[in-house]
């Protein structure tokens, strides 16, 4: 989360009500433009793709959800604008961990396969011919051939393969920082004085 503030002028001239109102209006406009600029840069830095980004680089977003979580708002009492991702109710704290690094609970993706389900029938390190074949573990694991489960034996076999493929190990994972808000602020710093000047001039 990024917070921007503009110091109030202390000179006697700027204590006049009319001047203060103008300065307050300009301050609001400049901070709003600055917040919008930082959010835009942060959004553009997040690539929509399945492959994770390298540590130290802005994160990837599989479905673009992280981009939609970024907001900015003006705090009238603090005379500042706050820019960053919305707080999630989920215990993972993913946006905060991506910015600063941290530990997160591993997701248990294991499933018990039943008759009538689609299930894992064969696992191989090389591509296999088959109607439905894809790579496990977000496209980084072995190739898996899937088929409809028709018998109890097939269900037990598919469940066993599923457990081997997606067993959570360890229970928690350490995630390296992939900052996106701080780089966006750094990239916007040169533009902030321009936003203030334009706001004062009515631009």
RAVEN-V435346 format. One record per residue. N is the residue number from 1. SS is DSSP state (H for helix, E for strand, L for the rest). OMEGA is omega in whole degrees, 0 to 359 (999 if undefined). NEAR is the number of other C-alpha atoms within 8 Angstrom. Layout:
# RAVEN-V435346
n->N ss->SS omega->OMEGA near->NEAR
n->N ss->SS omega->OMEGA near->NEAR
This chain:
# RAVEN-V435346
n->1 ss->L omega->182 near->7
n->2 ss->E omega->178 near->9
n->3 ss->E omega->178 near->8
n->4 ss->E omega->176 near->9
n->5 ss->E omega->174 near->8
n->6 ss->L omega->182 near->8
n->7 ss->L omega->175 near->4
n->8 ss->L omega->178 near->4
n->9 ss->L omega->184 near->6
n->10 ss->L omega->182 near->6
n->11 ss->L omega->183 near->6
n->12 ss->H omega->181 near->6
n->13 ss->H omega->184 near->6
n->14 ss->H omega->176 near->10
n->15 ss->H omega->179 near->10
n->16 ss->L omega->185 near->8
n->17 ss->H omega->183 near->7
n->18 ss->H omega->180 near->6
n->19 ss->H omega->179 near->10
n->20 ss->H omega->179 near->10
n->21 ss->H omega->179 near->8
n->22 ss->H omega->179 near->9
n->23 ss->H omega->179 near->9
n->24 ss->H omega->179 near->8
n->25 ss->H omega->179 near->8
n->26 ss->H omega->179 near->12
n->27 ss->H omega->179 near->11
n->28 ss->H omega->182 near->10
n->29 ss->H omega->183 near->11
n->30 ss->H omega->179 near->13
n->31 ss->H omega->178 near->16
n->32 ss->H omega->178 near->11
n->33 ss->H omega->178 near->9
n->34 ss->H omega->178 near->12
n->35 ss->H omega->179 near->14
n->36 ss->H omega->180 near->9
n->37 ss->H omega->180 near->9
n->38 ss->H omega->179 near->14
n->39 ss->H omega->180 near->15
n->40 ss->H omega->180 near->8
n->41 ss->H omega->179 near->11
n->42 ss->H omega->180 near->12
n->43 ss->H omega->182 near->9
n->44 ss->H omega->181 near->7
n->45 ss->H omega->182 near->8
n->46 ss->L omega->182 near->13
n->47 ss->E omega->177 near->10
n->48 ss->E omega->181 near->9
n->49 ss->L omega->181 near->9
n->50 ss->L omega->183 near->8
n->51 ss->L omega->178 near->7
n->52 ss->L omega->177 near->7
n->53 ss->L omega->178 near->9
n->54 ss->L omega->176 near->7
n->55 ss->L omega->181 near->7
n->56 ss->L omega->179 near->8
n->57 ss->L omega->177 near->9
n->58 ss->L omega->186 near->11
n->59 ss->L omega->171 near->13
n->60 ss->E omega->177 near->12
n->61 ss->E omega->186 near->13
n->62 ss->L omega->184 near->9
n->63 ss->L omega->180 near->6
n->64 ss->L omega->184 near->9
n->65 ss->H omega->181 near->8
n->66 ss->H omega->178 near->10
n->67 ss->H omega->182 near->9
n->68 ss->H omega->180 near->6
n->69 ss->L omega->184 near->9
n->70 ss->E omega->180 near->12
n->71 ss->E omega->170 near->9
n->72 ss->E omega->181 near->11
n->73 ss->E omega->181 near->9
n->74 ss->E omega->176 near->11
n->75 ss->E omega->186 near->9
n->76 ss->L omega->182 near->6
n->77 ss->L omega->181 near->4
n->78 ss->L omega->183 near->5
n->79 ss->L omega->181 near->10
n->80 ss->E omega->176 near->12
n->81 ss->E omega->180 near->14
n->82 ss->E omega->182 near->13
n->83 ss->E omega->178 near->14
n->84 ss->E omega->181 near->12
n->85 ss->E omega->176 near->10
n->86 ss->L omega->179 near->7
n->87 ss->L omega->179 near->4
n->88 ss->L omega->176 near->6
n->89 ss->L omega->181 near->4
n->90 ss->L omega->183 near->5
n->91 ss->L omega->185 near->5
n->92 ss->L omega->183 near->6
n->93 ss->L omega->189 near->9
n->94 ss->H omega->182 near->7
n->95 ss->H omega->181 near->8
n->96 ss->H omega->179 near->8
n->97 ss->H omega->179 near->12
n->98 ss->H omega->182 near->14
n->99 ss->H omega->189 near->11
n->100 ss->H omega->185 near->10
n->101 ss->L omega->180 near->12
n->102 ss->E omega->181 near->10
n->103 ss->E omega->179 near->9
n->104 ss->E omega->178 near->11
n->105 ss->E omega->179 near->8
n->106 ss->L omega->180 near->10
n->107 ss->L omega->178 near->5
n->108 ss->L omega->183 near->7
n->109 ss->L omega->180 near->7
n->110 ss->L omega->179 near->8
n->111 ss->L omega->173 near->7
n->112 ss->L omega->182 near->7
n->113 ss->L omega->181 near->12
n->114 ss->L omega->179 near->8
n->115 ss->L omega->183 near->11
n->116 ss->L omega->177 near->7
n->117 ss->L omega->164 near->8
n->118 ss->E omega->184 near->9
n->119 ss->E omega->179 near->12
n->120 ss->E omega->182 near->14
n->121 ss->E omega->183 near->12
n->122 ss->E omega->180 near->8
n->123 ss->E omega->181 near->10
n->124 ss->E omega->176 near->9
n->125 ss->L omega->180 near->6
n->126 ss->L omega->180 near->6
n->127 ss->L omega->182 near->7
n->128 ss->L omega->172 near->8
n->129 ss->L omega->180 near->5
n->130 ss->L omega->182 near->6
n->131 ss->L omega->181 near->6
n->132 ss->L omega->180 near->7
n->133 ss->E omega->175 near->12
n->134 ss->E omega->181 near->8
n->135 ss->E omega->181 near->11
n->136 ss->H omega->176 near->11
n->137 ss->H omega->175 near->8
n->138 ss->H omega->175 near->8
n->139 ss->H omega->181 near->7
n->140 ss->L omega->183 near->7
n->141 ss->L omega->181 near->8
n->142 ss->L omega->177 near->10
n->143 ss->E omega->182 near->14
n->144 ss->E omega->175 near->13
n->145 ss->E omega->182 near->14
n->146 ss->E omega->176 near->12
n->147 ss->E omega->179 near->9
n->148 ss->E omega->179 near->9
n->149 ss->L omega->185 near->15
n->150 ss->L omega->182 near->8
n->151 ss->L omega->177 near->7
n->152 ss->H omega->179 near->9
n->153 ss->H omega->177 near->6
n->154 ss->H omega->179 near->11
n->155 ss->H omega->179 near->15
n->156 ss->H omega->179 near->9
n->157 ss->H omega->180 near->10
n->158 ss->H omega->178 near->13
n->159 ss->H omega->179 near->13
n->160 ss->H omega->178 near->8
n->161 ss->H omega->179 near->12
n->162 ss->H omega->180 near->13
n->163 ss->H omega->180 near->10
n->164 ss->H omega->183 near->7
n->165 ss->H omega->191 near->8
n->166 ss->H omega->179 near->10
n->167 ss->L omega->181 near->10
n->168 ss->L omega->181 near->9
n->169 ss->L omega->1 near->6
n->170 ss->L omega->180 near->6
n->171 ss->L omega->176 near->7
n->172 ss->E omega->180 near->9
n->173 ss->E omega->177 near->9
n->174 ss->E omega->183 near->8
n->175 ss->E omega->178 near->10
n->176 ss->L omega->182 near->10
n->177 ss->L omega->173 near->12
n->178 ss->L omega->189 near->15
n->179 ss->L omega->178 near->13
n->180 ss->L omega->179 near->13
n->181 ss->H omega->180 near->13
n->182 ss->H omega->176 near->8
n->183 ss->H omega->179 near->9
n->184 ss->H omega->177 near->12
n->185 ss->H omega->180 near->10
n->186 ss->H omega->181 near->7
n->187 ss->H omega->183 near->9
n->188 ss->H omega->188 near->12
n->189 ss->H omega->182 near->8
n->190 ss->H omega->182 near->7
n->191 ss->H omega->186 near->8
n->192 ss->H omega->177 near->10
n->193 ss->H omega->179 near->8
n->194 ss->H omega->177 near->8
n->195 ss->H omega->180 near->13
n->196 ss->H omega->181 near->13
n->197 ss->H omega->179 near->8
n->198 ss->H omega->180 near->10
n->199 ss->H omega->178 near->12
n->200 ss->H omega->181 near->10
n->201 ss->L omega->180 near->6
n->202 ss->L omega->182 near->6
n->203 ss->L omega->999 near->5
